[in-house]
Amino acid sequence: MNFGTYNVNVFQNAKFGVTKQIQDDYAPFSIRVHCMAHHMNLAIQTLFAIPLVKHIESLLQTLHAYFAHFPKQHLEFTKPSPI
């Protein structure tokens, strides 16, 4: 049996956590798996604390807004270049 959790004390406490109670009472061989979506969210929050990453995100949002709202610019951008 696997048990996915967030990494909060109510779940992970070694003596009184939900995971410990499940292992003691119902499934002694169960394995706790930290929620991968939560891991990804924490990693992205850490990444976006870096000023360079914030700047790149802002640049991409500006480019998207420019090309998404102006069809003529989008066509100019996607037109093959004459070589």
N, C-alpha and C positions, 0 to 999 in steps of 0.2 A: 504494500500500500504506500502510495506517495501522498504527501500533504504539502501543498503550496501555501506559503504565507508571506506576509510583509515582515520586515525585520523590526517589529515593535516588541517591546518588553512583554506585553500581554500574551503574545504567541511564543516568544523565544526564551523566556525566563527558564533557566535550567532547573529550578525547583518547582515553580508553580505555573509555568506557561501552558497554554492550550496544547502545544505539541507534546510536552512532557506528559500531560495527563492522558492524551490519546495513546502515547507509547506505553504508558504504565497500565492503563485499563483495557485497551481494546486491541492494539496492534503493536506488540513489542518490537517487531522487526521493520516498522515503517520508517521511511526516510523523509526528512524534512527537505523541501526544495524551496529556495527563496524565489519569489515571483520574478520571472525574467523581465516582464514589462516594467515592474517597479525598478529593477536594476537599470534598465535602459533609461527610464525617466531620470533617475539620479545621475547617471552619466551625462545625459544631455544638459541637465541643469548645471553641472560642474563645467561642462564644455562652454556653455553660453556665458559663463562668468569671465571668460577670457576676452579682453577688448577687441582683439583682431577678429575673433569669430563673430562678435556682435557687428563689427564693421562689414564683414563679408555678407552676413545675413541682411543688413540694411541695404547694401549694394544690390543684392539679388532681388529684394523686394521692390526696389526702385526700378530696376530693369523690367521686372515682371509687370509692374503697373504701367510703365511706358508702352510696352509692346501689347499688353492686353487691351488697352483702351483706345488704341489708335491703329486701325486696320492698315492704313497706308504705310506706317513705319514697319509694321509686321511684314507686309509684302516686300518692302525694300530689303528688310533683313533676311528674308528667306529666298529672295531671288538669287539664282546662281550667278556667280561673278563671271564676267567675260574674260577668259584667259587666252 
